[in-house]
Amino acid sequence: MPFAGNEATMKKRQAPGKTSAAAAQSRLTDMSVDATSPTPLYHQIFEQLRNAVLAGDFADQGYLPSEQEISQRFGVSRITAKRSLDEMATAGLAVREQGRGTRVNSAPGRTMVRGGISSLVQSLHANARHSVKLIDFGYVHPSAEIADILGIDRKAEVQRAIRVWNGPNGPFSHLTTFVPAEIGRRWTKSDLQSKPLISLLESGGVRVGRAQEQITATLADRDTSERLLVKRGEPLLMIVRTVFDLEGTAVEHIIALYPPSRYQYLVSLE
């Protein structure tokens, strides 16, 4: 079973943030519902809002789009929009505030793990012994969140790739990566079909200095369930990681999803 490991010590932190109304509205751009699906419309909306919150697309303590904005974007009734937001509150990911909106509550408490970058880099190189399938590849303008994370202008381009790594027991990771275009153009689409991104970064002259990652969980949606061969709604381990070079510049942001039956993340505390 594939796994990643790290040596670390631990401490607690809180990290609230803000999300503007305009920024919240922009999160809905790539979301949609399927009226022919047996899954209720409110739950389809809830799934996408939940995954966006867990991926960090909405800042903790910021606000989700309003019932009216959701109703207009998805073409659903206000009742359906209201129920999707009620589901977010029930799941503990948001708080409904009378007269103000629905506030994100994604991080009631977090644990930070600090350790050497070398063990993480070694574990990422280990993927090279497995096969990979490239699902999507291209250069796009980043969302406000990705631009902020990578420290680039929204008008700049990023290389966006979606890949699924396969092991002896089936697909074990679903990776969505964002890399500044000037770095991403140092390798080809073909390279992404055979090598771990950490190898491509290093061969492209990037010297990794540190990484910051958040480990949480989410549920498989329609696309990830098909790609990872799991049931829709099945729990997935989710790791959101940003990699920085020796100068402290962000060189990669990744959202990784793993079925726990085929993947383990091991941490050695010393």
Secondary structure, 3 states (H helix, E strand, C coil): CCEEEEEEEEEEECCCCCCCHHHHHHHHHHCCCCCCCCCCHHHHHHHHHHHHHHCCCCCCCCECCCHHHHHHHHCCCHHHHHHHHHHHHHCCCEEEECCCEEEECCCCCEEEEECCHHHHHHHHHHHHHCEEEEEEEEEECCCHHHHHHHCCCCCCCEEEEEEEEEECCEEEEEEEEEEEHHHHCCCCHHHHCCCCHHHHHHHCCCCEEEEEEEEEEEECCHHHHHHHCCCCCCEEEEEEEEEEECCCCEEEEEEEEECCCCCEEEEEEC
